[in-house]
Amino acid sequence: MAASALYACTKCTQRYPFEELSQGQQLCKECRIAHPIVKCTYCRSEFQQESKTNTICKKCAQNVKQFGTPKPCQYCNIIAAFIGTKCQRCTNSEKKYGPPQTCEQCKQQCAFDRKEEGRKKVDGKLLCWLCTLSYKRVLQKTKEQRKSLGSSHSNSSSSSLTEKDQHHSKHHHHHHHHHHRHSSGHHKISNLSPEQEQGLWKQSHKSSAAIQNETPKKKPKLESKPSNGDSSSINQSADSGGTDNFVLISQLKEEVMSLKRLLQQRDQTILEKDKKLTELKADFQYQESNLRTKMNSMEKAHKETVEQLQCRLEAQCTDSCTSGVPRPDLQDQAKTSSPTSPEGSWTVKGAGQAK
């Protein structure tokens, strides 16, 4: 026989049979283990990991160097918005297909209507990018399960057919041998007496009755073998198991999304309350500063009025004190006047009294 063709691995360039290489990137088993396919932490796209510490694809690494760390997208909430508030995937699809619509799976407004071409791959459903990827994975898994079940069923059916053929050949051989014995016995019986023939007929009748009693015991073994209906029921159970898993995954995703929405709502309420608190604090500080300025101005005015009143009181006290004491200029005039002239002294005294 001719040797099977060998194909080179795209990573290590060693040659292997085509069945041992991966379907997408044609990698051998060792290269698949050394460089597994991982999802990017930012754009969530699959890429081949070159080192264990590398969790970002090459495109996102270039964007991080150029634009810095990304922000969550406005539509799909994927942390891949390097420019603005939308990721590159959503901006391109919005330009091509129009505004986003609600996804049938995650209930987010991030699904773009790609019309018939895009919906054919997802059984006519309107799904976002992440939900389409998960749906395709589930479909691929169910197809693989069906193939494995079909191959196992074909193997079991072929083995059952071989067993039936063997049983049929054995039965045919036994029947031929029995017919040969019966014909030879018939020749022998013809030479026997009628009494001996009757005894042989009774023995053969007993043996046939015993065989008929034994045959129902062998029937349940044949009935225990799976038929085509059983295999179809197995396929249906496998399909139902796959759909149940898909439903569970979708329910868990919906719960996660609802919890995320609740967290966002609570974060928004907390932010609003923080804003109100800061506004109240600012108003309180403003009012406090106004009150302090008013108090200071009132204190200054009070001090000024008190000082003015004190000055007035001092002036009145001095005026009241000076009104009862003789004036010093008149005393000087009295001293300078002569004592010999009684009239002059009298006139001075009279003038002082009049005053």
FITORVEX-563161 format. One record per residue: residue number from 1; x, y, z of N, C-alpha, C, CB in turn. Coordinates in steps of 0.001 Angstrom, whole numbers. Atoms other than C-alpha are relative to their C-alpha. Glycine has a CB too. Layout:
NUM  X  Y  Z  X  Y  Z  X  Y  Z  X  Y  Z
...
***
This chain:
1  833  -1210  0  0  0  0  863  1255  0  -940  9  1217
2  -749  -1255  72  1129  3586  -737  -116  736  1331  -516  892  -1166
3  -20  -740  -1261  2137  5744  2254  -915  1222  -100  1448  432  361
4  910  -1154  -16  -376  8455  3312  803  1295  -37  -915  -33  1255
5  -698  -1284  155  545  12066  2513  127  694  1349  -745  915  -1005
6  -275  -729  -1230  2095  14135  5318  -71  1496  -270  1383  -387  574
7  163  -1449  129  1388  17823  5936  765  676  1132  -1512  407  26
8  -847  -715  -955  3557  20384  7720  -845  827  957  999  902  -736
9  622  -864  -1002  2530  22115  10940  408  1453  -274  414  -433  1450
10  -286  -1407  292  2300  25899  10541  903  652  1040  -1289  773  -96
11  -821  -590  -1060  4208  26499  13798  1392  -621  45  -685  -167  1353
12  -1295  676  -124  6977  23882  14080  498  -565  -1321  -96  -1112  1016
13  -349  467  1360  7019  22893  10336  373  -1475  -44  1153  819  -550
14  -198  1447  60  7137  19193  11184  -1199  -637  -695  197  -600  1426
15  1033  624  835  5150  16797  9001  -777  -1052  799  636  -645  -1257
16  920  903  -684  2139  14888  10315  -1116  -382  -971  -582  659  1297
17  1204  290  799  -918  13161  8832  -1043  1108  142  -611  -1350  423
18  975  -1095  36  -3788  15455  7945  -1000  -87  1156  -749  -8  -1333
19  977  166  -1079  -6046  13995  10665  523  534  1330  -375  -1468  147
20  -580  -443  -1267  -3607  14961  13452  109  1517  104  1362  -614  180
21  -92  -1455  -18  -3550  18658  12477  -1363  612  292  548  526  -1336
22  1246  -694  -317  -6139  21160  13682  -656  528  -1269  256  1152  984
23  754  -387  1194  -8856  22306  11299  284  1436  -422  -1487  -174  246
24  -119  -1405  368  -8378  26056  11475  1395  408  -429  -423  846  1136
25  -1349  -503  244  -4656  26802  11702  1011  -1091  -317  467  770  1187
26  -868  1121  384  -3211  23357  10848  1184  -139  964  514  191  -1443
27  -1019  148  -1039  -1317  22878  14133  16  -1431  505  -253  980  1166
28  -121  1333  -574  13  19670  15611  -438  18  1465  1451  -517  -126
29  491  116  -1370  -899  18410  19073  889  752  983  -94  -1464  402
30  -927  -678  -903  2247  19729  20796  -125  1518  -107  1434  -428  -299
31  145  -1448  187  1848  23196  19278  -1341  498  537  135  362  -1485
32  1292  -393  -565  -1820  23259  20292  77  106  1512  -1088  -998  -400
33  -154  -53  -1458  -831  22527  23889  873  1186  398  611  -1316  535
34  -924  -1091  -330  2061  25028  23863  -600  1368  -303  1305  -167  -768
35  593  -1281  416  72  27766  22084  -1513  -182  -143  632  508  -1350
36  1450  220  98  -3630  27370  22950  -721  1238  -542  -574  -378  1375
37  845  -1096  487  -6426  29487  21485  -760  582  1191  -995  -494  -1120
38  543  -689  -1170  -7529  32073  24063  -795  1216  -469  1139  424  984
39  761  -1207  303  -10047  34927  24105  729  1231  531  -1418  -87  601
40  -615  -1266  -400  -8737  38484  24259  -830  627  1122  116  976  -1216
41  703  -600  -1135  -9586  40291  27504  -736  1279  -381  978  293  1115
42  640  -1248  422  -10562  43451  25629  -1080  -239  -1058  1048  967  -542
43  956  120  1115  -12209  42634  22269  -720  -1342  -18  716  201  -1321
44  638  1312  -126  -13208  39009  23252  96  -837  -1267  -1444  171  371
45  -216  817  1194  -11943  37653  19913  1064  -1054  292  420  883  -1210
46  -924  1100  -237  -10051  34349  19772  1323  239  -730  -625  -1330  -448
47  -1324  -106  604  -6307  34382  19131  898  -1067  613  603  1427  204
48  -926  1030  -455  -3373  32007  19531  995  611  976  735  -654  -1196
49  -840  -551  -1056  -1496  32627  22763  1447  -425  -203  -502  -449  1382
50  -1416  290  192  2245  32893  22228  719  -218  1325  664  1127  -767
51  -549  191  -1345  3099  33182  25944  -1145  -19  1004  1028  1122  355
52  1058  155  -999  1134  32397  29110  -428  1337  604  462  -934  1103
53  334  -1314  -561  1300  36017  30329  -747  890  -981  1256  700  450
54  640  -824  1023  -55  37390  27050  -1487  -335  -68  672  -212  -1383
55  1454  196  21  -3837  37804  27375  -712  982  -922  -558  129  1400
56  568  -996  922  -4350  40541  24756  484  -321  -1399  401  1461  408
57  -395  242  1383  -4359  40114  20993  910  1123  -501  -1243  -127  -902
58  -969  -954  540  -1877  41975  18792  -652  1340  -340  670  -580  -1241
59  692  -1232  380  -4415  44491  17533  -314  858  1223  -1291  -326  -756
60  307  -742  -1229  -5524  45459  21041  1270  527  662  -769  -891  984
61  -1268  -471  -561  -1892  45691  22179  474  1265  -719  1074  -1102  -98
62  -358  -1205  755  -1173  48192  19393  -901  1177  371  -87  -270  -1508
63  922  -1077  -374  -4286  50185  20293  270  518  1409  -1441  -484  -101
64  -333  -428  -1364  -3286  50244  23979  1226  903  -11  247  -1221  911
65  -1189  -853  108  137  51634  23065  -331  1359  -607  1072  -691  -840
66  313  -1234  718  -1437  54249  20803  -1016  876  741  -527  -333  -1380
67  1092  -776  -583  -4621  55264  22693  -163  -192  1508  -1278  -360  -679
68  167  267  -1423  -4243  53863  26224  -1039  -1079  265  -387  1267  723
69  955  1047  -379  -6586  51570  28144  -1396  327  -533  -41  -167  1538
70  1323  -266  585  -10023  51163  26508  -1086  130  1058  -373  -1105  -972
71  1192  -148  -831  -13445  51924  27949  -1090  -957  -491  -509  1469  -22
72  1091  875  469  -16618  49784  27814  -816  659  -1096  -916  -379  1161
73  754  -493  1157  -18602  50118  24596  -1405  433  430  -83  -1091  -1104
74  1324  -526  -309  -21852  52058  24646  -1106  -1003  -300  -243  1273  -775
75  1020  945  438  -23764  49243  22907  198  -1385  616  6  -104  -1514
76  -216  1404  -376  -22194  45833  23638  682  -176  1352  822  -680  -1053
77  -661  44  -1313  -20422  46694  26970  1315  -772  -10  -927  -619  1015
78  -1322  616  92  -17209  45054  25690  1052  1086  193  194  -733  -1369
79  -1022  -1008  -314  -14104  46844  26984  949  107  -1187  786  -365  1315
80  -794  -128  1226  -12832  47759  23533  -191  1351  -674  -360  -1106  -970
81  201  -1335  569  -13744  51432  23011  1270  819  213  -1239  711  646
82  -1249  -758  -86  -10315  52925  22361  -204  1462  -398  1069  -640  -891
83  277  -1359  473  -11681  55986  20509  -1483  271  220  396  181  -1519
84  1400  -332  -249  -14883  57598  21771  -651  -966  975  -772  10  -1298
85  783  857  -905  -17622  55570  23456  -478  -1291  -649  -1192  759  515
86  410  1214  707  -18064  52774  20867  1237  -761  -453  -907  338  -1214
87  -1086  828  512  -15867  49845  19872  -11  38  -1530  -127  -1462  518
88  -140  -62  1456  -14625  49480  16311  -1022  -893  -700  1414  -405  -413
89  956  928  603  -16915  46513  15606  -1393  625  -77  -51  -1312  800
90  1335  -611  -26  -20062  48396  16645  -84  1211  -929  -364  416  1430
91  22  -1158  902  -19091  51546  14735  -100  -436  -1457  1254  858  202
92  46  486  1387  -18462  49598  11530  -1360  -604  -343  1100  -1039  -234
93  1305  621  260  -21671  47560  11831  -1124  1035  8  -286  -1088  1040
94  1013  -1060  5  -23660  50713  12635  14  766  -1324  234  969  1174
95  -95  -653  1303  -22357  52366  9465  -583  -882  -1105  1459  344  -316
96  412  924  1057  -23175  49252  7433  -1460  -402  107  861  -1233  30
97  1344  562  -175  -26473  48014  8946  -977  930  714  93  -1281  762
98  907  -917  -676  -27916  51031  10754  86  -102  1515  -1411  -259  -442
99  -50  -1  -1470  -28707  51558  14455  -220  -1393  575  -1046  960  566
100  144  1338  -597  -28574  48567  16840  -1413  -266  493  975  -166  1153
101  1291  457  -508  -31569  46539  17976  230  -941  1176  -821  -703  -1116
102  -115  862  -1180  -32315  44387  21016  284  -1437  -423  -1289  65  854
103  -358  1393  272  -30699  40951  20974  -1058  -918  614  1418  -335  564
104  1013  943  -483  -33087  38013  21373  508  -865  1145  -463  -888  -1135
105  -572  865  -1023  -30691  36224  23725  340  774  1279  1247  -686  -540
106  -460  -742  -1184  -29041  38767  26068  -839  1235  299  1437  411  -184
107  927  -1117  -185  -31783  41449  25686  704  1351  82  -816  -217  1250
108  -701  -1272  77  -29187  44184  25127  -197  623  -1372  1493  -183  297
109  172  -697  1271  -29450  46811  22421  1351  76  -710  -596  1427  219
110  -1314  84  645  -26340  45638  20585  -4  -943  -1196  1043  -455  1003
111  103  900  1157  -27627  43398  17758  -312  821  -1249  -1097  -1091  230
112  193  -697  1271  -27396  44625  14174  -662  -952  -1000  1360  531  -558
113  781  813  932  -29863  43362  11570  789  -175  -1297  -1390  653  -283
114  -767  298  1212  -27732  41694  8890  -845  -667  -1079  1177  -888  340
115  963  487  987  -30841  40598  6999  122  -1514  -179  206  712  -1347
116  128  1450  199  -31149  37140  5459  1348  -704  27  -697  -288  -1319
117  -1308  662  75  -27440  36415  4903  550  -308  1386  992  868  -769
118  -503  228  -1346  -26514  36824  8553  -893  -874  843  197  1291  685
119  929  772  -828  -29656  35231  9984  -75  -1463  -394  -1370  603  -73
120  27  1404  415  -29336  32020  7973  910  -855  875  415  -128  -1466
121  -956  759  -806  -26341  30965  10074  -474  -199  1429  1338  695  6
122  473  57  -1388  -28266  31503  13324  -1480  -357  55  245  1342  709
123  1389  463  66  -31619  29946  12326  -1000  1156  19  -289  -943  1159
124  917  -1131  128  -33195  33332  11540  -180  834  1239  -1303  -485  -416
125  112  -772  -1237  -32581  34852  14989  822  1284  -107  466  -842  1214
126  -713  -1276  -64  -31473  38426  15675  860  -1  1259  -997  1216  -4
127  -920  136  -1121  -28407  37996  17892  1165  957  -157  505  -1441  116
128  -1205  -828  21  -25434  40127  18845  1212  -879  -298  183  752  1351
129  -1215  710  417  -21846  39170  18123  363  -1112  979  1169  978  -130
130  -350  1007  -1007  -21142  37335  21402  -1016  -1141  16  87  643  1393
131  1037  1044  -4  -24467  35470  21302  71  -870  -1250  -1390  631  110
132  -169  805  1216  -23860  34375  17685  1149  -975  151  237  898  -1215
133  -1134  904  -217  -20479  32947  18669  -387  -1160  906  1184  761  605
134  416  1070  -919  -21959  31010  21600  -1003  -943  -663  -613  599  1277
135  993  834  692  -24868  29783  19443  675  -915  -1015  -1054  880  -703
136  -728  821  970  -22479  28563  16729  775  -1113  696  956  867  -826
137  -714  1040  -760  -20410  26717  19348  -955  -1111  421  684  609  1244
138  988  1007  -430  -23525  24991  20673  -440  -856  -1177  -1229  679  646
139  386  759  1192  -24588  23998  17144  1097  -968  -423  -327  949  -1153
140  -1112  875  376  -21131  22613  16412  112  -1182  954  1318  785  -20
141  -62  1090  -975  -21152  20599  19642  -1113  -1019  -238  -95  555  1425
142  1109  928  256  -24572  19141  18861  243  -822  -1258  -1319  767  -128
143  -324  744  1219  -23420  18206  15348  1030  -1084  277  518  948  -1084
144  -1018  993  -343  -20348  16468  16762  -600  -1149  799  1134  650  790
145  656  1053  -777  -22509  14606  19266  -845  -903  -894  -875  614  1099
146  804  806  921  -24853  13501  16491  879  -916  -841  -834  903  -911
147  -910  819  794  -21919  12308  14396  535  -1166  812  1156  844  -527
148  -524  1073  -852  -20459  10357  17305  -1076  -1041  290  544  577  1317
149  1087  946  -238  -23854  8840  18102  -329  -801  -1255  -1241  735  488
150  272  707  1252  -24411  7988  14422  1044  -1045  -307  -82  974  -1141
151  -1064  975  242  -21017  6308  14134  -115  -1179  952  1374  659  145
152  158  1097  -961  -21594  4321  17336  -1204  -863  -359  -151  550  1431
153  1191  761  388  -25076  3347  16124  273  -854  -1234  -1179  947  -268
154  -324  785  1201  -23707  2260  12727  872  -1198  354  714  880  -1047
155  -837  1119  -436  -21051  162  14458  -827  -1068  688  1099  487  936
156  834  977  -713  -23643  -1428  16733  -922  -740  -964  -832  697  1092
157  895  654  961  -26015  -2074  13803  757  -997  -868  -691  1045  -885
158  -795  934  807  -23213  -3642  11738  348  -1251  800  1287  678  -500
159  -305  1167  -837  -22236  -5861  14677  -1235  -869  175  536  441  1376
160  1231  788  -153  -25888  -6854  15169  -333  -755  -1282  -1176  911  392
161  250  681  1270  -26182  -7644  11455  911  -1202  -175  186  964  -1165
162  -930  1140  96  -23079  -9841  11561  -443  -1130  919  1440  437  355
163  484  1032  -913  -24483  -11622  14615  -1223  -711  -580  -340  613  1368
164  1189  604  598  -27786  -12159  12796  376  -936  -1143  -954  1086  -504
165  -439  847  1113  -25986  -13507  9714  595  -1308  505  1024  742  -864
166  -604  1210  -568  -23966  -15888  11857  -1071  -933  542  995  362  1114
167  1078  814  -559  -27108  -17026  13658  -820  -669  -1113  -915  865  889
168  770  543  1117  -28932  -17472  10331  749  -1136  -686  -321  1102  -1010
169  -798  1055  640  -26059  -19477  8844  40  -1254  870  1434  499  -277
170  -10  1153  -915  -25888  -21642  11958  -1343  -728  -55  308  454  1455
171  1330  603  38  -29648  -22186  11849  -208  -778  -1303  -1084  1082  154
172  129  673  1287  -29494  -23066  8146  813  -1294  -28  447  929  -1132
173  -839  1195  -60  -26631  -25475  8762  -639  -1067  873  1394  347  528
174  664  947  -900  -28513  -27035  11678  -1223  -631  -683  -425  709  1313
175  1190  508  692  -31669  -27339  9549  387  -999  -1091  -807  1164  -609
176  -459  914  1039  -29726  -28937  6699  473  -1320  598  1123  641  -813
177  -479  1209  -675  -28041  -31327  9113  -1167  -811  529  956  360  1147
178  1172  698  -517  -31397  -32147  10702  -778  -682  -1133  -911  982  757
179  691  586  1142  -32947  -32730  7267  740  -1234  -512  -147  1034  -1121
180  -790  1156  433  -30067  -35020  6347  -205  -1176  946  1495  363  -78
181  220  1061  -985  -30502  -36935  9588  -1412  -570  -146  221  535  1438
182  1377  461  130  -34244  -37061  9036  -171  -921  -1208  -945  1194  -113
183  100  854  1200  -33837  -38495  5536  667  -1355  223  642  700  -1213
184  -679  1288  -279  -31326  -41073  6725  -814  -826  983  1428  236  565
185  830  707  -978  -33583  -41881  9659  -1238  -581  -659  -405  938  1139
186  1174  494  695  -36488  -42229  7294  302  -1309  -724  -507  1044  -985
187  -385  1261  638  -34576  -44872  5384  115  -1114  1020  1320  158  -748
188  -153  1030  -1031  -33839  -46595  8655  -1366  -449  504  857  524  1174
189  1327  327  -532  -37466  -46340  9835  -750  -957  -921  -821  1277  202
190  694  890  953  -38675  -48023  6704  372  -1460  220  328  401  -1443
191  -425  1366  -265  -36701  -51091  7762  -485  -506  1353  1503  -94  -70
192  416  399  -1342  -38192  -51037  11324  -1429  -533  -22  115  1183  979
193  1357  524  -180  -41344  -52684  12662  -940  1140  365  -30  -1104  1091
194  937  -1089  -334  -44558  -50626  13271  51  413  1452  -1400  -406  -337
195  -110  -374  -1410  -44129  -50734  17081  1203  899  239  99  -1248  877
196  -1206  -838  -145  -40597  -49363  16834  -209  1378  -641  1228  -702  -642
197  267  -1289  652  -41804  -46638  14433  -843  901  899  -714  -216  -1350
198  839  -794  -902  -44455  -45513  16936  812  562  1157  -1155  -845  538
199  -845  -488  -1092  -41867  -45234  19735  909  1130  -454  835  -1135  568
200  -861  -1079  523  -39535  -43169  17555  -804  1271  -260  701  -449  -1300
201  827  -1187  259  -42403  -40840  16579  -315  744  1297  -1309  -401  -707
202  252  -628  -1302  -43218  -40222  20256  1222  761  496  -407  -1055  1029
203  -1230  -681  -437  -39571  -39375  21021  234  1284  -789  1212  -932  -151
204  -199  -1202  831  -39362  -36936  18098  -1025  1082  352  -102  -358  -1506
205  1021  -966  -391  -42637  -35261  19165  361  681  1317  -1361  -685  119
206  -441  -574  -1282  -41305  -34802  22714  1147  985  -196  431  -1115  966
207  -1160  -883  237  -38046  -33290  21429  -432  1297  -681  1064  -719  -866
208  491  -1223  664  -39920  -30819  19141  -763  889  982  -910  -362  -1197
209  712  -788  -1019  -42163  -29755  22060  978  693  934  -952  -894  811
210  -1019  -606  -865  -39085  -29172  24212  680  1172  -691  1046  -1042  409
211  -629  -1099  759  -37528  -27027  21450  -930  1203  -55  363  -458  -1437
212  955  -1106  22  -40728  -24967  21192  -98  700  1347  -1366  -502  -415
213  10  -619  -1326  -40686  -24408  24967  1264  810  263  -157  -1065  1071
214  -1268  -702  -218  -37046  -23302  24843  124  1260  -853  1162  -929  -294
215  -160  -1156  904  -37402  -20815  21944  -488  1322  594  -741  -260  -1287
216  380  -1307  -577  -39377  -18123  23877  1031  558  949  -1308  -117  724
217  -1040  -488  -903  -36485  -17925  26351  1077  768  -746  625  -1158  758
218  -1036  -670  782  -34172  -16827  23553  -495  1302  -621  505  -925  -1089
219  538  -1195  642  -36521  -14110  22250  340  1288  751  -1495  -127  -130
220  -318  -1272  -675  -35911  -11498  25003  1396  500  -300  -156  -154  1488
221  -1356  -448  333  -32208  -11457  24092  -13  805  -1290  956  -1200  -131
222  84  -732  1257  -33073  -10403  20570  -758  1313  180  -678  -859  -1070
223  766  -1217  -231  -35623  -7900  21864  788  1040  776  -1270  -324  735
224  -791  -953  -783  -33042  -6381  24199  924  831  -854  802  -723  1036
225  -893  -749  880  -30975  -5230  21214  -694  1266  -466  437  -857  -1209
226  635  -1268  397  -31547  -1602  20201  -427  -38  -1439  943  1174  222
227  526  -97  1357  -33693  -1048  17145  211  1414  -513  -1501  -385  -48
228  -136  -1331  581  -33852  1963  14831  -765  1044  804  -484  -3  -1440
229  771  -918  -837  -36533  3559  17017  759  393  1250  -1324  -623  383
230  -789  -310  -1189  -34287  3268  20072  1121  963  -334  570  -1276  617
231  -1095  -908  377  -31404  4932  18229  -526  1399  -247  730  -514  -1251
232  577  -1331  210  -33686  7766  17141  -355  654  1325  -1244  -86  -892
233  291  -566  -1323  -34830  8168  20765  1269  467  679  -716  -1025  881
234  -1288  -427  -569  -31158  8319  21815  429  1321  -604  1088  -1068  -235
235  -349  -1259  664  -30537  11021  19213  -867  1144  510  -149  -136  -1521
236  890  -1038  -509  -33600  12909  20414  376  414  1406  -1437  -474  -30
237  -416  -341  -1364  -32422  12683  24024  1270  822  -12  205  -1263  833
238  -1239  -785  99  -28981  13949  23006  -295  1416  -452  989  -664  -968
239  371  -1334  469  -30555  16830  21089  -667  803  1103  -926  -97  -1206
240  671  -704  -1093  -32792  17662  24028  1000  408  1070  -1102  -875  612
241  -1035  -371  -967  -29737  17584  26322  774  1221  -448  954  -1157  223
242  -715  -1173  521  -27909  20022  24049  -834  1259  98  407  -228  -1444
243  877  -1175  -91  -30905  22356  23884  -202  423  1448  -1359  -290  -654
244  130  -343  -1416  -31326  22134  27672  1218  762  480  -200  -1260  846
245  -1218  -719  -376  -27700  23156  28106  -14  1414  -554  1242  -748  -496
246  64  -1335  609  -28205  26049  25703  -979  894  746  -403  -101  -1477
247  995  -779  -748  -31319  27152  27604  557  420  1352  -1296  -811  190
248  -603  -338  -1288  -29461  26988  30918  1033  1104  -149  642  -1233  629
249  -1018  -1029  240  -26585  29014  29481  -654  1344  -258  901  -387  -1186
250  700  -1259  299  -28993  31608  28124  -647  578  1256  -1070  -224  -1087
251  597  -490  -1238  -30816  31809  31464  1045  608  920  -727  -1124  717
252  -1073  -545  -832  -27549  32287  33318  498  1333  -544  1161  -993  91
253  -423  -1270  605  -26517  34983  30846  -1005  1110  289  178  -161  -1517
254  1029  -1000  -296  -29844  36754  31332  69  442  1460  -1396  -559  -315
255  -128  -360  -1414  -29409  36604  35113  1202  904  228  121  -1258  865
256  -1207  -828  -135  -25888  38003  34823  -257  1406  -529  1191  -641  -750
257  284  -1313  578  -27104  40816  32572  -953  799  884  -591  -154  -1401
258  926  -705  -901  -29976  41642  34943  730  498  1241  -1169  -921  410
259  -792  -439  -1150  -27546  41751  37872  899  1175  -358  842  -1155  534
260  -822  -1130  448  -25246  44015  35872  -833  1278  -113  657  -321  -1354
261  868  -1172  103  -28167  46317  35131  -350  550  1374  -1275  -349  -761
262  284  -451  -1360  -29095  46421  38814  1191  722  603  -392  -1179  880
263  -1202  -657  -503  -25505  47257  39690  185  1374  -625  1226  -863  -268
264  -112  -1300  663  -25456  50038  37106  -1012  993  555  -193  -152  -1507
265  1016  -886  -562  -28725  51446  38449  383  461  1404  -1358  -703  32
266  -414  -380  -1357  -27421  51355  42012  1189  947  -30  348  -1245  822
267  -1130  -923  140  -24176  52981  40933  -479  1392  -397  1002  -529  -1038
268  538  -1300  404  -26169  55731  39229  -681  710  1164  -987  -169  -1152
269  658  -605  -1167  -28294  56296  42351  1028  490  1014  -953  -1008  664
270  -1057  -407  -937  -25149  56403  44498  688  1263  -494  1035  -1131  184
271  -624  -1198  564  -23578  58933  42136  -906  1221  151  338  -222  -1478
272  940  -1111  -169  -26724  61083  42216  -34  472  1453  -1409  -417  -454
273  -5  -373  -1415  -26753  60976  46019  1292  712  379  -192  -1237  878
274  -1270  -684  -260  -23069  61908  46114  -28  1426  -531  1163  -771  -633
275  117  -1353  558  -23798  64860  43830  -847  893  899  -607  -51  -1410
276  856  -776  -894  -26633  65983  46104  729  367  1286  -1270  -779  324
277  -756  -270  -1222  -24396  65666  49158  1028  1099  -215  690  -1267  487
278  -994  -1043  289  -21669  67747  47542  -664  1362  -183  806  -362  -1257
279  727  -1262  164  -24226  70384  46529  -449  558  1348  -1215  -200  -915
280  429  -445  -1326  -25626  70509  50076  1174  511  827  -697  -1138  738
281  -1191  -457  -726  -22131  70779  51522  456  1369  -494  1140  -1016  -150
282  -401  -1295  563  -21312  73626  49147  -946  1110  456  31  -69  -1541
283  973  -992  -477  -24553  75446  50078  215  327  1474  -1430  -508  -215
284  -232  -207  -1428  -23843  74947  53773  1241  862  241  149  -1349  714
285  -1215  -802  -143  -20321  76302  53422  -227  1450  -431  1136  -615  -820
286  283  -1360  474  -21589  79286  51430  -810  777  1027  -752  -42  -1338
287  819  -667  -1006  -24262  80079  54004  805  293  1268  -1222  -856  339
288  -826  -207  -1191  -21774  79634  56835  950  1181  -185  799  -1269  323
289  -906  -1130  265  -19312  82033  55202  -765  1322  5  721  -189  -1354
290  813  -1221  -23  -22111  84584  54664  -360  405  1424  -1276  -195  -821
291  332  -300  -1397  -23179  84301  58286  1206  537  759  -537  -1247  697
292  -1204  -483  -681  -19598  84748  59468  314  1445  -378  1194  -896  -333
293  -246  -1386  432  -19149  87875  57342  -1012  960  634  -68  103  -1544
294  1018  -837  -640  -22448  89254  58690  308  212  1479  -1389  -631  -161
295  -333  -105  -1419  -21405  88501  62261  1176  939  221  317  -1377  575
296  -1165  -885  -134  -18060  90197  61761  -379  1460  -226  1098  -411  -987
297  428  -1386  269  -19686  93279  60236  -848  549  1147  -796  71  -1321
298  826  -440  -1128  -22236  93419  63076  847  285  1233  -1055  -1054  328
299  -895  -238  -1140  -19486  93101  65681  749  1323  -153  1003  -1158  145
300  -713  -1258  249  -17546  95938  64055  -918  1198  219  568  25  -1429
301  955  -1106  -178  -20646  98144  63922  -334  204  1478  -1293  -270  -800
302  295  -85  -1434  -21426  97340  67557  1145  658  755  -274  -1394  577
303  -1163  -610  -655  -17904  98230  68641  62  1499  -279  1299  -676  -470
304  -32  -1422  361  -18073  101507  66740  -1061  790  754  -200  170  -1506
305  1068  -700  -745  -21415  102435  68308  336  122  1482  -1339  -735  -165
306  -381  -35  -1420  -20129  101516  71762  1063  1063  243  517  -1380  460
307  -1050  -1017  -143  -17023  103674  71258  -577  1412  -109  1091  -204  -1065
308  630  -1314  142  -19140  106599  70050  -773  385  1252  -931  13  -1209
309  765  -289  -1225  -21426  106299  73059  914  314  1179  -904  -1183  353
310  -959  -272  -1072  -18447  106152  75397  594  1405  -126  1120  -1046  -13
311  -538  -1358  223  -16996  109296  73818  -1022  1064  394  407  188  -1481
312  1042  -950  -367  -20315  111105  74234  -168  97  1519  -1321  -399  -646
313  121  7  -1462  -20574  110019  77855  1150  745  661  -54  -1432  521
314  -1158  -706  -560  -17063  111229  78569  -128  1510  -195  1301  -506  -648
315  165  -1441  265  -17831  114562  76919  -1052  611  919  -390  238  -1472
316  1044  -505  -893  -21035  114990  78940  485  82  1444  -1239  -888  -80
317  -553  -16  -1365  -19232  114089  82153  917  1196  203  768  -1302  289
318  -914  -1152  -91  -16562  116670  81466  -778  1312  24  993  -1  -1183
319  814  -1222  20  -19208  119275  80682  -694  221  1342  -1045  -70  -1125
320  679  -123  -1297  -21109  118544  83878  957  366  1118  -707  -1295  347
321  -1008  -309  -1028  -17949  118708  85949  469  1448  -111  1207  -953  -124
322  -505  -1373  215  -16754  121985  84446  -1058  1059  286  497  159  -1433
323  1058  -991  -262  -20119  123753  84978  -24  452  1457  -1359  -576  -375
324  -10  -361  -1416  -19770  123836  88877  1308  600  480  -308  -1196  818
325  -1328  -502  -394  -16056  125054  89113  186  1386  -607  1149  -978  -466
326  -230  -1333  578  -15047  128816  88688  1009  -34  -1111  461  967  1061
327  -866  -37  1165  -13384  129793  85509  1355  565  382  -633  828  -1123
328  -1354  -469  -398  -9628  130327  85719  311  1408  -467  1054  -936  -547
329  -301  -1363  475  -9565  133618  83706  -580  1057  928  -545  205  -1419
330  593  -949  -940  -11912  135306  86156  787  67  1303  -1447  -379  287
331  -816  -6  -1217  -9775  134214  89087  1248  849  -178  392  -1427  388
332  -1200  -820  271  -6753  135845  87487  -340  1484  28  619  -371  -1369
333  410  -1405  -20  -8631  139102  86989  -232  481  1432  -1275  198  -839
334  249  -396  -1395  -9651  139139  90650  1288  212  758  -841  -1046  710
335  -1290  -162  -681  -6091  138737  91804  693  1291  -421  911  -1198  -292
336  -686  -1201  508  -4796  141577  89623  -655  1294  485  22  -18  -1526
337  697  -1213  -472  -7442  144099  90916  529  420  1376  -1537  -243  69
338  -585  -558  -1236  -6337  146470  93835  -929  -265  1173  263  1528  -142
339  855  240  -1156  -7594  145759  97409  -504  1274  652  738  -811  1010
340  363  -1251  -663  -7795  149565  98464  -1347  528  -446  1050  1040  -254
341  1257  -547  516  -10735  150350  96297  -1124  -981  302  93  282  -1532
342  1079  923  -336  -13762  148772  97945  -1054  -86  -1067  -633  400  1280
343  1023  30  1029  -15940  149713  95090  375  -970  -1119  -221  1399  -566
344  -439  917  1084  -13818  147885  92610  -150  -1433  404  1453  262  -388
345  154  1381  -441  -13791  144754  94726  -1457  -411  49  635  -192  1360
346  1425  337  -72  -17461  144993  95211  -571  -268  -1364  -781  1110  668
347  497  179  1354  -18063  145368  91561  423  -1340  -576  486  1124  -888
348  -498  1309  494  -15916  142339  90883  -796  -1124  620  1510  -186  318
349  781  1042  -676  -17756  140343  93501  -1405  -73  -563  -55  257  1508
350  1350  -2  553  -21057  141472  92150  -45  -625  -1370  -540  1402  -66
351  -44  613  1338  -20037  140493  88701  123  -1503  91  1164  563  -816
352  -137  1456  -165  -18967  137047  89958  -1283  -619  470  1110  -331  978
353  1258  548  -477  -22225  136578  91790  -1050  -25  -1093  -504  794  1180
354  991  -39  1077  -24238  137673  88825  201  -1141  -964  65  1321  -744
355  -276  1141  862  -22563  135125  86789  -368  -1288  667  1445  -29  -399
***
